[in-house]
Amino acid sequence: MTSKSKAFTGKHMAAVFLGGFAIVIAVNLYMASHAVGGFHGTVVDNSYVASQKYNGWLAKAEASKALGWQAVPERRADGRVVLETLGLPASATITAEAERPLGTRDTAALTFADQGGGRWISAETIGEGRWQLRMAIRAGDAAWAGESEVR
């Protein structure tokens, strides 16, 4: 019994070459569609206007830092956010905005109630996963802003 093996020709090489490129192009298109789908939009609407406000933002950040207030968030199993704070006056109020940093856009506004001992708990809940929390603390004319990741 004899078997004939076919010769590898230029047509075979062209098919392998084109097939390889087709795979690379398909993977690139797939990855690009996921990258674009997870992008929420611009960070600032107008970069020129943002640049004009930059020094003001720095001054607010320095004033906020000078207050010495601290807030560390943690998500409980029931979805409520707990803040452990330090240095806040008794008249302080805390609000926050939670936003998913990647994937499907999801936001939640949070308000916090004082539990005593520097512990605050949100009235609202957030889902499982990664969240970016922008916190705002006010007490009279003093204002503090901070940002932290919550999982």
Rosetta blueprint (number, residue, H / E / L):
1 M L
2 T L
3 S L
4 K L
5 S L
6 K L
7 A L
8 F L
9 T L
10 G H
11 K H
12 H H
13 M H
14 A H
15 A H
16 V H
17 F H
18 L H
19 G H
20 G H
21 F H
22 A H
23 I H
24 V H
25 I H
26 A H
27 V H
28 N H
29 L H
30 Y H
31 M H
32 A H
33 S H
34 H H
35 A H
36 V H
37 G H
38 G L
39 F L
40 H L
41 G L
42 T L
43 V L
44 V L
45 D L
46 N L
47 S H
48 Y H
49 V H
50 A H
51 S H
52 Q H
53 K H
54 Y H
55 N H
56 G H
57 W H
58 L H
59 A H
60 K H
61 A H
62 E H
63 A H
64 S H
65 K H
66 A H
67 L L
68 G L
69 W L
70 Q E
71 A E
72 V E
73 P E
74 E E
75 R E
76 R L
77 A L
78 D L
79 G L
80 R E
81 V E
82 V E
83 L E
84 E E
85 T E
86 L E
87 G L
88 L L
89 P L
90 A L
91 S L
92 A L
93 T E
94 I E
95 T E
96 A E
97 E E
98 A E
99 E E
100 R L
101 P L
102 L L
103 G L
104 T L
105 R L
106 D L
107 T E
108 A E
109 A E
110 L E
111 T E
112 F E
113 A E
114 D E
115 Q E
116 G E
117 G L
118 G L
119 R E
120 W E
121 I E
122 S E
123 A E
124 E E
125 T E
126 I L
127 G L
128 E L
129 G L
130 R L
131 W E
132 Q E
133 L E
134 R E
135 M E
136 A E
137 I E
138 R E
139 A E
140 G L
141 D L
142 A E
143 A E
144 W E
145 A E
146 G E
147 E E
148 S E
149 E E
150 V E
151 R L
